[in-house]
Amino acid sequence: MASLLMGLNGLAALLAVVGGALFVVIVVASILFGKKVDSTNAVQALGPMPNKAVVHDAVARHGDAGTWHLPGTYVLVAVFFLAFVLYYFINWKYLSELWPMHLLRPRRATIFSLRRSPDRRERSDSRCRISL
């Protein structure tokens, strides 16, 4: 399962790199080869603007409790929140499989040992010997 998620992560990373490269190419191409915009053609460069009529009812009801009807937003927030929580705990599970904690048995020293062994090089102190 960890390999599947790491593979999906790699594909998402490749997609992000391709998207970033496309963004840079499009911006550079539009700067170098796009139509020149100056003060005489700035409005035409924006393109056609839709005619919007101001609705006075909506402005008058602004702030009313009946205007806070956002079920789609709540659903999206809940889905993303659930996805992030699951991803967080799944990653902790995979991390615990990669780094097991051995709490029941004592750990052995790997670099320095505080035992006395005459067969190794020793540095002696007045109180104890540390073998390397």
C-alpha positions as CSV (number, residue, x, y, z in Angstrom):
1,M,0.0,0.0,0.0
2,A,2.9,2.4,0.8
3,S,4.3,1.8,-2.7
4,L,1.0,2.6,-4.3
5,L,0.7,5.9,-2.5
6,M,4.4,6.7,-3.2
7,G,3.8,6.0,-6.9
8,L,0.7,8.2,-6.9
9,N,2.8,10.9,-5.2
10,G,5.4,10.6,-7.9
11,L,2.8,10.9,-10.6
12,A,1.4,14.0,-9.0
13,A,4.9,15.5,-8.7
14,L,5.5,14.9,-12.4
15,L,2.1,16.4,-13.2
16,A,3.0,19.5,-11.1
17,V,6.4,19.8,-12.8
18,V,4.7,19.6,-16.3
19,G,2.1,22.2,-15.2
20,G,4.7,24.5,-13.9
21,A,6.8,24.2,-17.1
22,L,3.7,24.8,-19.2
23,F,2.9,27.9,-17.1
24,V,6.4,29.3,-17.7
25,V,6.3,28.5,-21.4
26,I,2.9,30.2,-21.9
27,V,3.9,33.3,-19.9
28,V,7.2,33.7,-21.7
29,A,5.6,33.0,-25.1
30,S,2.8,35.6,-24.4
31,I,5.4,38.2,-23.3
32,L,7.6,37.6,-26.4
33,F,5.1,36.9,-29.1
34,G,1.8,38.2,-27.8
35,K,-0.1,41.4,-28.9
36,K,1.4,44.6,-27.6
37,V,-0.8,46.4,-25.1
38,D,-0.5,50.1,-24.5
39,S,-2.8,52.9,-23.4
40,T,-4.6,53.1,-26.8
41,N,-5.7,49.5,-26.9
42,A,-5.9,48.5,-23.3
43,V,-9.7,48.1,-23.2
44,Q,-9.8,46.1,-26.4
45,A,-7.1,43.8,-25.1
46,L,-9.3,42.8,-22.1
47,G,-11.9,41.3,-24.5
48,P,-15.7,41.7,-24.6
49,M,-17.3,42.6,-21.3
50,P,-20.7,41.2,-20.4
51,N,-23.4,43.7,-19.5
52,K,-24.4,43.2,-15.9
53,A,-27.5,44.7,-14.5
54,V,-27.3,45.7,-10.9
55,V,-29.9,43.9,-8.9
56,H,-31.0,46.2,-6.1
57,D,-32.8,43.4,-4.2
58,A,-29.6,41.5,-3.7
59,V,-27.8,44.6,-2.4
60,A,-30.7,45.3,-0.1
61,R,-30.7,41.8,1.4
62,H,-27.0,41.6,1.9
63,G,-26.2,40.3,5.3
64,D,-29.5,38.6,5.8
65,A,-29.5,35.2,7.5
66,G,-31.2,33.7,4.4
67,T,-28.2,34.4,2.2
68,W,-25.8,32.0,3.9
69,H,-26.9,28.9,2.0
70,L,-23.7,27.2,0.9
71,P,-24.2,23.4,0.8
72,G,-21.7,22.9,-2.0
73,T,-18.9,24.7,-0.1
74,Y,-19.6,22.7,3.1
75,V,-19.4,19.5,1.2
76,L,-16.1,20.4,-0.5
77,V,-14.6,21.5,2.8
78,A,-15.7,18.3,4.5
79,V,-14.3,16.1,1.7
80,F,-10.9,17.9,1.7
81,F,-10.8,17.8,5.5
82,L,-11.5,14.1,5.6
83,A,-8.9,13.5,2.8
84,F,-6.2,15.4,4.8
85,V,-7.0,13.7,8.0
86,L,-6.9,10.2,6.4
87,Y,-3.7,11.1,4.6
88,Y,-2.1,12.3,7.9
89,F,-3.0,9.1,9.8
90,I,-2.1,6.8,7.0
91,N,1.4,8.4,6.8
92,W,1.9,8.0,10.5
93,K,1.0,4.3,10.1
94,Y,3.5,3.9,7.3
95,L,6.1,5.8,9.3
96,S,5.6,3.5,12.3
97,E,6.1,0.5,10.0
98,L,9.4,2.0,8.7
99,W,10.7,3.1,12.1
100,P,9.6,0.4,14.6
101,M,10.1,1.3,18.2
102,H,11.4,-1.4,20.4
103,L,10.1,-0.4,23.8
104,L,10.2,-3.8,25.5
105,R,13.8,-4.8,24.9
106,P,16.8,-2.7,25.9
107,R,18.9,-1.0,23.2
108,R,22.5,-2.0,22.7
109,A,25.1,0.7,22.3
110,T,26.5,0.8,18.8
111,I,29.3,3.3,18.8
112,F,30.7,3.2,22.3
113,S,30.6,0.3,24.8
114,L,31.1,0.7,28.5
115,R,32.3,-2.8,29.0
116,R,35.8,-3.9,29.9
117,S,37.4,-5.9,27.2
118,P,41.1,-6.5,27.0
119,D,41.0,-7.6,23.3
120,R,40.1,-4.1,21.9
121,R,42.0,-0.8,22.0
122,E,41.1,0.9,25.2
123,R,41.3,4.4,26.6
124,S,41.5,4.4,30.3
125,D,40.2,6.9,32.7
126,S,40.7,7.0,36.4
127,R,37.2,5.5,37.0
128,C,36.3,3.4,33.9
129,R,37.6,2.1,30.6
130,I,35.8,2.9,27.4
131,S,36.5,0.5,24.5
132,L,36.2,1.8,21.0
